Amino acid sequence: MTGFGKCTVAFADKKIIAEIKSLNSKQLDASTRVAGVYREKDIEIRNLISKRLERGKVDFALYYDTSAQSSAMQINAEAFKSYKSYLSELASQNQIPEPQDWFQVLLRIPDVMHTEAAELTDEEWQAAQKAVEGAIDQLVEFRKQEGAGLEKFFTSKLDNIAALLAEVPQYERARIDKIKSRLEDNLKELGETIKYDANRLEQEMIFYIEKLDISEEKQRLANHIKYFREVMADEHGQGKKLGFIAQEMGREINTLGSKSNHSEMQIIVVKMKDELEQIKEQVLNVL
Protein backbone atom coordinates (compact mmCIF):
# COMPACT_ATOMS: atom_id res chain seq x y z
CA MET A 1 0.00 0.00 0.00
CA THR A 2 3.02 2.29 0.42
CA GLY A 3 4.64 4.01 -2.54
CA PHE A 4 5.93 7.22 -4.10
CA GLY A 5 5.59 8.85 -7.50
CA LYS A 6 6.86 12.05 -9.11
CA CYS A 7 6.37 13.45 -12.60
CA THR A 8 7.56 16.69 -14.21
CA VAL A 9 6.00 18.15 -17.36
CA ALA A 10 7.36 21.21 -19.18
CA PHE A 11 4.88 23.90 -20.23
CA ALA A 12 5.94 27.31 -21.63
CA ASP A 13 8.44 28.71 -19.09
CA LYS A 14 7.19 26.41 -16.32
CA LYS A 15 8.05 23.00 -15.01
CA ILE A 16 4.85 21.52 -13.62
CA ILE A 17 5.65 19.01 -10.87
CA ALA A 18 3.32 16.45 -9.30
CA GLU A 19 4.37 14.37 -6.28
CA ILE A 20 2.38 11.69 -4.50
CA LYS A 21 3.13 9.28 -1.67
CA SER A 22 1.02 6.70 0.10
CA LEU A 23 1.13 4.99 3.50
CA ASN A 24 -1.03 2.30 5.09
CA SER A 25 -4.66 3.11 5.92
CA LYS A 26 -7.93 1.19 6.30
CA GLN A 27 -9.50 3.34 3.59
CA LEU A 28 -8.51 6.07 1.13
CA ASP A 29 -7.51 9.24 2.99
CA ALA A 30 -6.20 11.80 0.51
CA SER A 31 -4.78 15.24 1.30
CA THR A 32 -3.77 17.64 -1.48
CA ARG A 33 -1.53 20.69 -1.64
CA VAL A 34 -2.11 22.51 -4.92
CA ALA A 35 -0.60 25.73 -6.27
CA GLY A 36 -3.08 28.61 -6.49
CA VAL A 37 -3.39 28.54 -10.26
CA TYR A 38 -4.53 24.89 -10.15
CA ARG A 39 -6.75 25.16 -7.08
CA GLU A 40 -9.95 25.21 -9.11
CA LYS A 41 -9.08 21.67 -10.25
CA ASP A 42 -8.66 20.25 -6.74
CA ILE A 43 -11.85 18.14 -6.89
CA GLU A 44 -10.90 16.81 -10.31
CA ILE A 45 -7.45 15.91 -8.97
CA ARG A 46 -9.03 14.07 -6.03
CA ASN A 47 -11.25 12.14 -8.44
CA LEU A 48 -8.20 11.10 -10.48
CA ILE A 49 -6.56 9.82 -7.28
CA SER A 50 -9.63 7.95 -6.01
CA LYS A 51 -10.13 6.16 -9.34
CA ARG A 52 -6.63 4.69 -9.24
CA LEU A 53 -5.92 4.24 -5.54
CA GLU A 54 -8.37 2.20 -3.47
CA ARG A 55 -6.75 2.51 -0.03
CA GLY A 56 -3.94 4.35 1.69
CA LYS A 57 -3.14 7.63 3.40
CA VAL A 58 -2.24 9.67 0.33
CA ASP A 59 -0.31 12.93 0.36
CA PHE A 60 -0.38 14.77 -3.00
CA ALA A 61 1.30 18.00 -4.13
CA LEU A 62 1.05 19.90 -7.42
CA TYR A 63 3.25 22.93 -7.96
CA TYR A 64 5.41 24.57 -10.61
CA ASP A 65 8.87 26.00 -11.02
CA THR A 66 9.44 28.92 -13.40
CA SER A 67 12.65 29.34 -15.38
CA ALA A 68 12.10 33.09 -15.78
CA GLN A 69 10.57 35.89 -13.70
CA SER A 70 6.81 35.73 -13.94
CA SER A 71 5.14 38.65 -15.66
CA ALA A 72 2.33 38.35 -13.13
CA MET A 73 4.65 39.58 -10.36
CA GLN A 74 5.08 43.38 -10.17
CA ILE A 75 6.66 45.85 -7.74
CA ASN A 76 4.78 49.02 -6.83
CA ALA A 77 7.63 51.53 -7.10
CA GLU A 78 5.68 54.40 -5.56
CA ALA A 79 4.69 52.31 -2.53
CA PHE A 80 8.30 51.13 -2.22
CA LYS A 81 9.62 54.74 -2.06
CA SER A 82 6.84 55.89 0.26
CA TYR A 83 7.35 53.09 2.79
CA LYS A 84 11.14 53.56 2.73
CA SER A 85 10.83 57.29 3.43
CA TYR A 86 8.29 56.73 6.20
CA LEU A 87 10.34 54.01 7.90
CA SER A 88 13.54 56.09 7.66
CA GLU A 89 11.79 59.00 9.38
CA LEU A 90 10.44 56.69 12.13
CA ALA A 91 13.90 55.24 12.69
CA SER A 92 15.41 58.72 12.99
CA GLN A 93 12.72 59.95 15.41
CA ASN A 94 13.10 56.91 17.65
CA GLN A 95 16.88 56.68 17.30
CA ILE A 96 16.63 53.20 15.81
CA PRO A 97 19.24 52.12 13.23
CA GLU A 98 17.93 51.70 9.72
CA PRO A 99 17.90 48.14 8.28
CA GLN A 100 20.93 47.15 6.24
CA ASP A 101 18.83 45.35 3.63
CA TRP A 102 15.88 47.57 2.66
CA PHE A 103 14.74 45.18 -0.07
CA GLN A 104 14.25 42.32 2.37
CA VAL A 105 12.12 44.53 4.61
CA LEU A 106 10.06 46.38 2.03
CA LEU A 107 9.30 43.48 -0.30
CA ARG A 108 7.51 41.74 2.56
CA ILE A 109 4.92 44.54 2.71
CA PRO A 110 1.80 43.39 0.79
CA ASP A 111 1.18 46.75 -0.91
CA VAL A 112 4.69 46.75 -2.40
CA MET A 113 4.28 43.45 -4.21
CA HIS A 114 1.40 42.92 -6.61
CA THR A 115 0.66 39.40 -7.81
CA GLU A 116 -1.87 39.26 -10.57
CA ALA A 117 -3.99 36.14 -10.47
CA ALA A 118 -3.02 34.02 -13.45
CA GLU A 119 -5.80 32.28 -15.33
CA LEU A 120 -5.48 28.58 -15.97
CA THR A 121 -5.73 27.77 -19.66
CA ASP A 122 -6.95 24.46 -21.05
CA GLU A 123 -3.50 23.80 -22.49
CA GLU A 124 -1.77 24.29 -19.13
CA TRP A 125 -4.30 22.13 -17.34
CA GLN A 126 -3.75 19.34 -19.88
CA ALA A 127 -0.02 19.52 -19.08
CA ALA A 128 -0.73 19.56 -15.33
CA GLN A 129 -3.12 16.62 -15.66
CA LYS A 130 -0.42 14.70 -17.50
CA ALA A 131 1.91 15.34 -14.55
CA VAL A 132 -0.77 14.17 -12.08
CA GLU A 133 -1.45 10.97 -13.98
CA GLY A 134 2.28 10.33 -14.47
CA ALA A 135 2.92 10.60 -10.72
CA ILE A 136 0.01 8.25 -9.98
CA ASP A 137 1.34 5.78 -12.57
CA GLN A 138 4.71 5.74 -10.82
CA LEU A 139 3.08 5.17 -7.43
CA VAL A 140 0.98 2.30 -8.80
CA GLU A 141 4.09 0.72 -10.32
CA PHE A 142 5.90 1.13 -6.99
CA ARG A 143 3.00 -0.62 -5.28
CA LYS A 144 3.08 -3.49 -7.79
CA GLN A 145 6.78 -4.06 -7.16
CA GLU A 146 6.16 -4.02 -3.41
CA GLY A 147 3.25 -6.44 -3.88
CA ALA A 148 5.44 -8.89 -5.81
CA GLY A 149 7.93 -8.83 -2.95
CA LEU A 150 5.18 -9.37 -0.38
CA GLU A 151 3.82 -12.34 -2.35
CA LYS A 152 7.23 -14.04 -2.18
CA PHE A 153 7.44 -13.21 1.53
CA PHE A 154 3.99 -14.64 2.31
CA THR A 155 4.66 -17.76 0.24
CA SER A 156 7.87 -18.38 2.18
CA LYS A 157 6.14 -17.97 5.56
CA LEU A 158 3.19 -20.17 4.55
CA ASP A 159 5.63 -22.85 3.39
CA ASN A 160 7.34 -22.68 6.77
CA ILE A 161 4.06 -23.05 8.67
CA ALA A 162 3.00 -25.96 6.43
CA ALA A 163 6.36 -27.67 7.00
CA LEU A 164 6.00 -27.24 10.77
CA LEU A 165 2.45 -28.61 10.61
CA ALA A 166 3.79 -31.69 8.83
CA GLU A 167 6.07 -32.37 11.82
CA VAL A 168 3.18 -32.60 14.29
CA PRO A 169 1.93 -36.18 13.51
CA GLN A 170 5.22 -37.80 14.54
CA TYR A 171 4.61 -36.68 18.13
CA GLU A 172 0.89 -37.43 18.39
CA ARG A 173 1.11 -41.13 19.28
CA ALA A 174 3.80 -40.55 21.90
CA ARG A 175 1.74 -37.65 23.27
CA ILE A 176 -1.36 -39.82 23.81
CA ASP A 177 0.67 -42.66 25.27
CA LYS A 178 2.34 -40.27 27.68
CA ILE A 179 -1.02 -38.86 28.85
CA LYS A 180 -2.47 -42.36 29.34
CA SER A 181 0.62 -43.50 31.22
CA ARG A 182 0.49 -40.50 33.54
CA LEU A 183 -3.20 -41.08 34.29
CA GLU A 184 -2.64 -44.77 34.96
CA ASP A 185 0.24 -44.05 37.34
CA ASN A 186 -1.89 -41.57 39.26
CA LEU A 187 -4.73 -44.08 39.47
CA LYS A 188 -2.45 -46.76 40.81
CA GLU A 189 -1.47 -44.48 43.65
CA LEU A 190 -5.11 -43.69 44.38
CA GLY A 191 -6.26 -47.28 43.94
CA GLU A 192 -4.90 -48.35 47.28
CA THR A 193 -7.17 -45.96 49.17
CA ILE A 194 -10.05 -45.12 46.80
CA LYS A 195 -12.38 -47.53 44.99
CA TYR A 196 -13.67 -46.59 41.52
CA ASP A 197 -15.73 -48.05 38.68
CA ALA A 198 -13.25 -49.33 36.10
CA ASN A 199 -15.77 -49.17 33.22
CA ARG A 200 -16.80 -45.61 34.03
CA LEU A 201 -13.15 -44.63 34.37
CA GLU A 202 -12.36 -46.08 30.96
CA GLN A 203 -15.20 -44.09 29.39
CA GLU A 204 -13.99 -40.89 31.02
CA MET A 205 -10.42 -41.51 29.82
CA ILE A 206 -11.65 -42.04 26.27
CA PHE A 207 -13.67 -38.83 26.49
CA TYR A 208 -10.69 -36.92 27.90
CA ILE A 209 -8.32 -38.17 25.20
CA GLU A 210 -10.88 -37.32 22.50
CA LYS A 211 -10.98 -33.75 23.81
CA LEU A 212 -7.23 -33.58 23.25
CA ASP A 213 -7.54 -34.77 19.64
CA ILE A 214 -6.09 -32.18 17.23
CA SER A 215 -7.17 -33.71 13.90
CA GLU A 216 -9.72 -30.96 13.21
CA GLU A 217 -7.29 -28.18 14.12
CA LYS A 218 -4.65 -29.59 11.78
CA GLN A 219 -7.16 -29.89 8.94
CA ARG A 220 -8.55 -26.38 9.43
CA LEU A 221 -5.07 -24.87 9.59
CA ALA A 222 -4.10 -26.65 6.37
CA ASN A 223 -7.29 -25.35 4.72
CA HIS A 224 -6.56 -21.80 5.89
CA ILE A 225 -3.04 -21.99 4.42
CA LYS A 226 -4.49 -23.18 1.12
CA TYR A 227 -7.16 -20.47 1.12
CA PHE A 228 -4.58 -17.75 1.91
CA ARG A 229 -2.63 -18.81 -1.18
CA GLU A 230 -5.77 -18.78 -3.35
CA VAL A 231 -6.86 -15.33 -2.19
CA MET A 232 -3.32 -13.98 -2.62
CA ALA A 233 -3.37 -15.15 -6.26
CA ASP A 234 -6.82 -13.64 -6.84
CA GLU A 235 -7.64 -10.11 -7.98
CA HIS A 236 -6.27 -7.01 -6.23
CA GLY A 237 -7.84 -5.47 -3.16
CA GLN A 238 -7.73 -8.62 -0.99
CA GLY A 239 -5.71 -7.21 1.92
CA LYS A 240 -8.57 -7.20 4.44
CA LYS A 241 -9.55 -10.76 3.56
CA LEU A 242 -5.95 -11.94 3.99
CA GLY A 243 -5.94 -10.29 7.41
CA PHE A 244 -9.06 -12.22 8.42
CA ILE A 245 -7.56 -15.52 7.22
CA ALA A 246 -4.40 -14.83 9.22
CA GLN A 247 -6.55 -14.32 12.33
CA GLU A 248 -8.25 -17.69 11.78
CA MET A 249 -4.85 -19.35 11.34
CA GLY A 250 -3.84 -17.86 14.67
CA ARG A 251 -6.88 -19.38 16.40
CA GLU A 252 -6.05 -22.87 15.14
CA ILE A 253 -2.39 -22.54 16.11
CA ASN A 254 -3.37 -21.36 19.60
CA THR A 255 -5.69 -24.35 20.00
CA LEU A 256 -2.90 -26.70 18.93
CA GLY A 257 -0.73 -25.17 21.63
CA SER A 258 -3.37 -25.50 24.34
CA LYS A 259 -4.01 -29.18 23.46
CA SER A 260 -0.43 -30.22 22.82
CA ASN A 261 0.72 -31.41 26.27
CA HIS A 262 4.04 -32.24 24.60
CA SER A 263 7.25 -30.22 24.71
CA GLU A 264 8.28 -30.82 21.07
CA MET A 265 4.80 -29.91 19.84
CA GLN A 266 4.82 -26.74 21.91
CA ILE A 267 8.13 -25.76 20.31
CA ILE A 268 6.52 -26.27 16.89
CA VAL A 269 3.57 -24.10 17.92
CA VAL A 270 5.90 -21.30 19.05
CA LYS A 271 7.68 -21.41 15.68
CA MET A 272 4.33 -21.30 13.87
CA LYS A 273 3.28 -18.26 15.88
CA ASP A 274 6.52 -16.48 14.99
CA GLU A 275 5.97 -17.10 11.27
CA LEU A 276 2.33 -16.01 11.51
CA GLU A 277 3.17 -12.78 13.37
CA GLN A 278 5.48 -11.80 10.51
CA ILE A 279 2.61 -12.41 8.08
CA LYS A 280 0.23 -10.28 10.17
CA GLU A 281 2.72 -7.39 10.26
CA GLN A 282 3.17 -7.34 6.50
CA VAL A 283 -0.43 -8.05 5.52
CA LEU A 284 -1.21 -4.46 6.57
CA ASN A 285 0.73 -3.36 3.48
CA VAL A 286 -1.63 -5.19 1.12
CA LEU A 287 -4.48 -3.34 -0.56
C-alpha positions as CSV (number, residue, x, y, z in Angstrom):
1,M,0.0,0.0,0.0
2,T,3.0,2.3,0.4
3,G,4.6,4.0,-2.5
4,F,5.9,7.2,-4.1
5,G,5.6,8.9,-7.5
6,K,6.9,12.0,-9.1
7,C,6.4,13.5,-12.6
8,T,7.6,16.7,-14.2
9,V,6.0,18.2,-17.4
10,A,7.4,21.2,-19.2
11,F,4.9,23.9,-20.2
12,A,5.9,27.3,-21.6
13,D,8.4,28.7,-19.1
14,K,7.2,26.4,-16.3
15,K,8.1,23.0,-15.0
16,I,4.8,21.5,-13.6
17,I,5.7,19.0,-10.9
18,A,3.3,16.5,-9.3
19,E,4.4,14.4,-6.3
20,I,2.4,11.7,-4.5
21,K,3.1,9.3,-1.7
22,S,1.0,6.7,0.1
23,L,1.1,5.0,3.5
24,N,-1.0,2.3,5.1
25,S,-4.7,3.1,5.9
26,K,-7.9,1.2,6.3
27,Q,-9.5,3.3,3.6
28,L,-8.5,6.1,1.1
29,D,-7.5,9.2,3.0
30,A,-6.2,11.8,0.5
31,S,-4.8,15.2,1.3
32,T,-3.8,17.6,-1.5
33,R,-1.5,20.7,-1.6
34,V,-2.1,22.5,-4.9
35,A,-0.6,25.7,-6.3
36,G,-3.1,28.6,-6.5
37,V,-3.4,28.5,-10.3
38,Y,-4.5,24.9,-10.2
39,R,-6.8,25.2,-7.1
40,E,-10.0,25.2,-9.1
41,K,-9.1,21.7,-10.2
42,D,-8.7,20.2,-6.7
43,I,-11.9,18.1,-6.9
44,E,-10.9,16.8,-10.3
45,I,-7.5,15.9,-9.0
46,R,-9.0,14.1,-6.0
47,N,-11.2,12.1,-8.4
48,L,-8.2,11.1,-10.5
49,I,-6.6,9.8,-7.3
50,S,-9.6,7.9,-6.0
51,K,-10.1,6.2,-9.3
52,R,-6.6,4.7,-9.2
53,L,-5.9,4.2,-5.5
54,E,-8.4,2.2,-3.5
55,R,-6.7,2.5,0.0
56,G,-3.9,4.3,1.7
57,K,-3.1,7.6,3.4
58,V,-2.2,9.7,0.3
59,D,-0.3,12.9,0.4
60,F,-0.4,14.8,-3.0
61,A,1.3,18.0,-4.1
62,L,1.0,19.9,-7.4
63,Y,3.3,22.9,-8.0
64,Y,5.4,24.6,-10.6
65,D,8.9,26.0,-11.0
66,T,9.4,28.9,-13.4
67,S,12.7,29.3,-15.4
68,A,12.1,33.1,-15.8
69,Q,10.6,35.9,-13.7
70,S,6.8,35.7,-13.9
71,S,5.1,38.7,-15.7
72,A,2.3,38.4,-13.1
73,M,4.7,39.6,-10.4
74,Q,5.1,43.4,-10.2
75,I,6.7,45.9,-7.7
76,N,4.8,49.0,-6.8
77,A,7.6,51.5,-7.1
78,E,5.7,54.4,-5.6
79,A,4.7,52.3,-2.5
80,F,8.3,51.1,-2.2
81,K,9.6,54.7,-2.1
82,S,6.8,55.9,0.3
83,Y,7.4,53.1,2.8
84,K,11.1,53.6,2.7
85,S,10.8,57.3,3.4
86,Y,8.3,56.7,6.2
87,L,10.3,54.0,7.9
88,S,13.5,56.1,7.7
89,E,11.8,59.0,9.4
90,L,10.4,56.7,12.1
91,A,13.9,55.2,12.7
92,S,15.4,58.7,13.0
93,Q,12.7,60.0,15.4
94,N,13.1,56.9,17.7
95,Q,16.9,56.7,17.3
96,I,16.6,53.2,15.8
97,P,19.2,52.1,13.2
98,E,17.9,51.7,9.7
99,P,17.9,48.1,8.3
100,Q,20.9,47.2,6.2
101,D,18.8,45.4,3.6
102,W,15.9,47.6,2.7
103,F,14.7,45.2,-0.1
104,Q,14.3,42.3,2.4
105,V,12.1,44.5,4.6
106,L,10.1,46.4,2.0
107,L,9.3,43.5,-0.3
108,R,7.5,41.7,2.6
109,I,4.9,44.5,2.7
110,P,1.8,43.4,0.8
111,D,1.2,46.8,-0.9
112,V,4.7,46.8,-2.4
113,M,4.3,43.5,-4.2
114,H,1.4,42.9,-6.6
115,T,0.7,39.4,-7.8
116,E,-1.9,39.3,-10.6
117,A,-4.0,36.1,-10.5
118,A,-3.0,34.0,-13.5
119,E,-5.8,32.3,-15.3
120,L,-5.5,28.6,-16.0
121,T,-5.7,27.8,-19.7
122,D,-7.0,24.5,-21.0
123,E,-3.5,23.8,-22.5
124,E,-1.8,24.3,-19.1
125,W,-4.3,22.1,-17.3
126,Q,-3.7,19.3,-19.9
127,A,0.0,19.5,-19.1
128,A,-0.7,19.6,-15.3
129,Q,-3.1,16.6,-15.7
130,K,-0.4,14.7,-17.5
131,A,1.9,15.3,-14.6
132,V,-0.8,14.2,-12.1
133,E,-1.4,11.0,-14.0
134,G,2.3,10.3,-14.5
135,A,2.9,10.6,-10.7
136,I,0.0,8.2,-10.0
137,D,1.3,5.8,-12.6
138,Q,4.7,5.7,-10.8
139,L,3.1,5.2,-7.4
140,V,1.0,2.3,-8.8
141,E,4.1,0.7,-10.3
142,F,5.9,1.1,-7.0
143,R,3.0,-0.6,-5.3
144,K,3.1,-3.5,-7.8
145,Q,6.8,-4.1,-7.2
146,E,6.2,-4.0,-3.4
147,G,3.3,-6.4,-3.9
148,A,5.4,-8.9,-5.8
149,G,7.9,-8.8,-2.9
150,L,5.2,-9.4,-0.4
151,E,3.8,-12.3,-2.3
152,K,7.2,-14.0,-2.2
153,F,7.4,-13.2,1.5
154,F,4.0,-14.6,2.3
155,T,4.7,-17.8,0.2
156,S,7.9,-18.4,2.2
157,K,6.1,-18.0,5.6
158,L,3.2,-20.2,4.5
159,D,5.6,-22.9,3.4
160,N,7.3,-22.7,6.8
161,I,4.1,-23.1,8.7
162,A,3.0,-26.0,6.4
163,A,6.4,-27.7,7.0
164,L,6.0,-27.2,10.8
165,L,2.5,-28.6,10.6
166,A,3.8,-31.7,8.8
167,E,6.1,-32.4,11.8
168,V,3.2,-32.6,14.3
169,P,1.9,-36.2,13.5
170,Q,5.2,-37.8,14.5
171,Y,4.6,-36.7,18.1
172,E,0.9,-37.4,18.4
173,R,1.1,-41.1,19.3
174,A,3.8,-40.5,21.9
175,R,1.7,-37.7,23.3
176,I,-1.4,-39.8,23.8
177,D,0.7,-42.7,25.3
178,K,2.3,-40.3,27.7
179,I,-1.0,-38.9,28.8
180,K,-2.5,-42.4,29.3
181,S,0.6,-43.5,31.2
182,R,0.5,-40.5,33.5
183,L,-3.2,-41.1,34.3
184,E,-2.6,-44.8,35.0
185,D,0.2,-44.0,37.3
186,N,-1.9,-41.6,39.3
187,L,-4.7,-44.1,39.5
188,K,-2.5,-46.8,40.8
189,E,-1.5,-44.5,43.6
190,L,-5.1,-43.7,44.4
191,G,-6.3,-47.3,43.9
192,E,-4.9,-48.4,47.3
193,T,-7.2,-46.0,49.2
194,I,-10.1,-45.1,46.8
195,K,-12.4,-47.5,45.0
196,Y,-13.7,-46.6,41.5
197,D,-15.7,-48.1,38.7
198,A,-13.2,-49.3,36.1
199,N,-15.8,-49.2,33.2
200,R,-16.8,-45.6,34.0
201,L,-13.1,-44.6,34.4
202,E,-12.4,-46.1,31.0
203,Q,-15.2,-44.1,29.4
204,E,-14.0,-40.9,31.0
205,M,-10.4,-41.5,29.8
206,I,-11.7,-42.0,26.3
207,F,-13.7,-38.8,26.5
208,Y,-10.7,-36.9,27.9
209,I,-8.3,-38.2,25.2
210,E,-10.9,-37.3,22.5
211,K,-11.0,-33.8,23.8
212,L,-7.2,-33.6,23.2
213,D,-7.5,-34.8,19.6
214,I,-6.1,-32.2,17.2
215,S,-7.2,-33.7,13.9
216,E,-9.7,-31.0,13.2
217,E,-7.3,-28.2,14.1
218,K,-4.7,-29.6,11.8
219,Q,-7.2,-29.9,8.9
220,R,-8.5,-26.4,9.4
221,L,-5.1,-24.9,9.6
222,A,-4.1,-26.6,6.4
223,N,-7.3,-25.3,4.7
224,H,-6.6,-21.8,5.9
225,I,-3.0,-22.0,4.4
226,K,-4.5,-23.2,1.1
227,Y,-7.2,-20.5,1.1
228,F,-4.6,-17.8,1.9
229,R,-2.6,-18.8,-1.2
230,E,-5.8,-18.8,-3.3
231,V,-6.9,-15.3,-2.2
232,M,-3.3,-14.0,-2.6
233,A,-3.4,-15.1,-6.3
234,D,-6.8,-13.6,-6.8
235,E,-7.6,-10.1,-8.0
236,H,-6.3,-7.0,-6.2
237,G,-7.8,-5.5,-3.2
238,Q,-7.7,-8.6,-1.0
239,G,-5.7,-7.2,1.9
240,K,-8.6,-7.2,4.4
241,K,-9.5,-10.8,3.6
242,L,-6.0,-11.9,4.0
243,G,-5.9,-10.3,7.4
244,F,-9.1,-12.2,8.4
245,I,-7.6,-15.5,7.2
246,A,-4.4,-14.8,9.2
247,Q,-6.6,-14.3,12.3
248,E,-8.2,-17.7,11.8
249,M,-4.9,-19.3,11.3
250,G,-3.8,-17.9,14.7
251,R,-6.9,-19.4,16.4
252,E,-6.1,-22.9,15.1
253,I,-2.4,-22.5,16.1
254,N,-3.4,-21.4,19.6
255,T,-5.7,-24.3,20.0
256,L,-2.9,-26.7,18.9
257,G,-0.7,-25.2,21.6
258,S,-3.4,-25.5,24.3
259,K,-4.0,-29.2,23.5
260,S,-0.4,-30.2,22.8
261,N,0.7,-31.4,26.3
262,H,4.0,-32.2,24.6
263,S,7.3,-30.2,24.7
264,E,8.3,-30.8,21.1
265,M,4.8,-29.9,19.8
266,Q,4.8,-26.7,21.9
267,I,8.1,-25.8,20.3
268,I,6.5,-26.3,16.9
269,V,3.6,-24.1,17.9
270,V,5.9,-21.3,19.0
271,K,7.7,-21.4,15.7
272,M,4.3,-21.3,13.9
273,K,3.3,-18.3,15.9
274,D,6.5,-16.5,15.0
275,E,6.0,-17.1,11.3
276,L,2.3,-16.0,11.5
277,E,3.2,-12.8,13.4
278,Q,5.5,-11.8,10.5
279,I,2.6,-12.4,8.1
280,K,0.2,-10.3,10.2
281,E,2.7,-7.4,10.3
282,Q,3.2,-7.3,6.5
283,V,-0.4,-8.0,5.5
284,L,-1.2,-4.5,6.6
285,N,0.7,-3.4,3.5
286,V,-1.6,-5.2,1.1
287,L,-4.5,-3.3,-0.6
